[in-house]
Amino acid sequence: MNITQEKTGNLNAVVKIKIAPADYSAKVEKAIKDQAKKAQLPGFRKGMVPAAHIKKMYGKSILVEEVNNLLNDTLSNYITEQKLEILGQPLPQMDDAREFKWDNTDEFEFDYELGLAPAFDVNISPKDKFTQYVVKADQETLESRIKNIRRSYGKMTNPEVAAEGDVLYAELVQLGTDGSVFEGGISNTATIRLDLIKDKKVLKSLVGLKKDDVVTVDIQTVFEDTAAIAKALNISEEDAADLKSNFQLTVKNVNRLEESDLNQEFFDKLFGEGTVTDEAGFRTKIQEEVESMFTQDAERKLSNDIYEALLEKHSFDLPDEFLRRWLKATNEKLTDEELAEGYDDFAKNLKWTLIENKIIKDNSIEIKYEDVVAAAKAKLDAQFRMYSPSPLPEDQLAQYAVQFLQDKENANRTFEEVKAAKTFEQIKTIVTLDQKDIDYDKFVELDKK
């Protein structure tokens, strides 16, 4: 066997692999004998089919398979031994002039094009300065969060008169242009959340309604979007988008979720027995929780600022033409238009991956299984806390994390998240971070820019 490499550009190379019969004959003969032992053919007992018969019937397909296996192993080992850092996967070069007999006497030659990763150094120092925002919770956000939590632990009541924030259970019947019930029109019962109605005039017309009250409404102003209208009326979104009729709304019931009292029973449900004993302690805990969520937003912005700055600072080329061909070869449904529109983003993310990998390699950063499990637990814990501030028991959380990571996609995504987190933590130990307090509303405006 003979393997050679020819550089065809700064970031491109062609690997030529020549295979002689001596390289594959023994593997082919062994594969034929193994097939003969397992074959079940008419006229032969199992395991007693002559190898010559198998060779006559399946010899060519076995030869093709063994040569392909040999090629794949040889190319993979060569890339590893030569320590070639490639991008994408090797692309076979087609040569219509070459014809093989596939009769166990052929000398094969196959060429593979490689896209090579660029060589570069990561240049990060304390001269690189970034703002690390400390986001403070404003009173409106705190009160909204407190209200939602109290409602989560509250009870459902049925007041006589509807108020803002209540839910109406109502019958909706389509009206004709003259205001009378449209015969054969749309009708359905639905729930209407008054807190989601943005039109103040419409909201005013519904606040104060009682059971059996009847009003006429423009359906497009009662629900927040087309999907909500379709669900309420049990029709398609296409029909909902074109619906212009008024509807007769008859109140069947008024539902209200009363907020839980700020008492010891409520505090113990949220935080564990005796952890919080008064309203001041409760508000402090909620503020910590809210600002903890803001910390995640601030860290995300800091990471994005670092990402953009380092990409701009580290300018290097990629084997773009090769990568475009590779993307087309590995994504059959990818159109030329989609490739043209998406390639710049792909290249940008690939450049960041190369920077990330270089930082991990240069600093001998390890990503251990326990790191991935811890990340999965943190993610699941955050999801559960969206519905209740009470933490899950540690053993239950660990069990959920293991189940979550059994899904390959979840495991790969979590691994990449841990990898990114460790990379940014390493960067933050080198660059200069200037902390700055900022109110949440101002941070939101800043983050939109």
Disulfide bonds with the S-S distance in Angstrom:
none
